[in-house]
Amino acid sequence: MSTADAVGWAGALALLVSYSANSIGRLRASGRVYQAMNIFGSAGLGIIAARHRVWPSFAVNALWLLIAVAAFTRSRARRSHGGEVARSNATPSI
């Protein structure tokens, strides 16, 4: 097994563990551990997809990675501001 294959398998495992832990109530989707596992998992799967030139899978995992990084950053900001996140760029509700 190549290093890239091992990274891909580890990424797949991270995504499956985080999803199943969230589904049974062990991890919160808004939590940093859940998002970190999503970052690691989507990066791992993205690496193996790129190595094998499976571009649709690479694109999905790249977007998954961006979403997870944004969520992780948001949870970190929420934590450093005592639970509040600045909403200056939020869309106003009607």
C-alpha positions in Angstrom: 0.0 0.0 0.0 1.4 3.4 -1.0 1.5 6.4 1.4 -1.2 8.1 -0.6 -3.4 5.0 -0.3 -2.9 5.0 3.4 -3.8 8.7 3.7 -6.9 8.0 1.6 -8.0 5.1 3.9 -7.3 7.2 7.0 -9.4 10.0 5.5 -12.3 7.7 4.8 -12.1 6.3 8.3 -12.1 9.8 9.8 -15.2 10.8 7.9 -17.0 7.6 8.8 -16.1 7.9 12.4 -17.1 11.6 12.7 -20.4 11.0 10.8 -21.4 8.0 12.9 -20.4 9.7 16.2 -22.5 12.7 15.2 -25.4 10.5 14.2 -25.5 8.7 17.6 -25.0 11.9 19.6 -21.4 11.5 20.6 -20.1 14.5 18.6 -21.8 17.8 17.9 -21.7 18.9 14.3 -20.8 22.4 15.4 -17.9 21.1 17.5 -14.2 21.5 16.7 -13.4 17.8 17.0 -16.1 16.9 14.4 -14.9 19.6 12.0 -11.2 18.7 12.5 -12.1 15.1 11.6 -13.9 16.4 8.5 -10.9 18.5 7.5 -8.5 15.5 7.9 -10.9 13.1 6.2 -11.8 15.3 3.2 -8.1 16.2 2.7 -7.1 12.5 2.8 -9.8 11.5 0.3 -8.9 14.5 -1.9 -5.3 13.5 -2.0 -6.0 10.0 -3.1 -8.6 11.2 -5.6 -6.1 13.6 -7.2 -3.4 11.0 -7.3 -5.7 8.7 -9.2 -7.1 11.6 -11.3 -10.7 11.0 -10.1 -11.6 14.7 -10.5 -15.3 14.6 -9.5 -14.4 13.0 -6.2 -11.5 15.5 -5.8 -13.9 18.4 -6.4 -16.4 17.1 -3.8 -13.7 16.6 -1.2 -12.1 20.0 -1.9 -15.5 21.7 -1.3 -16.0 19.5 1.8 -12.6 20.7 3.0 -13.5 24.3 2.5 -16.8 24.0 4.3 -15.1 22.1 7.2 -12.4 24.8 7.5 -15.0 27.5 7.5 -17.0 25.7 10.2 -13.9 25.1 12.3 -12.9 28.7 12.0 -16.4 29.8 13.0 -16.4 27.5 16.0 -13.0 28.8 17.1 -14.2 32.4 16.8 -17.4 31.6 18.7 -15.2 30.0 21.5 -12.9 33.0 21.7 -15.8 35.5 21.9 -17.6 33.7 24.6 -20.1 32.0 22.4 -21.0 34.9 20.1 -19.9 35.3 16.5 -19.9 38.6 14.8 -22.7 38.7 12.3 -21.8 41.8 10.3 -21.9 39.9 7.0 -25.0 37.9 7.8 -28.0 38.2 5.4 -30.8 40.0 7.1 -33.9 38.0 7.6 -37.2 39.3 6.3 
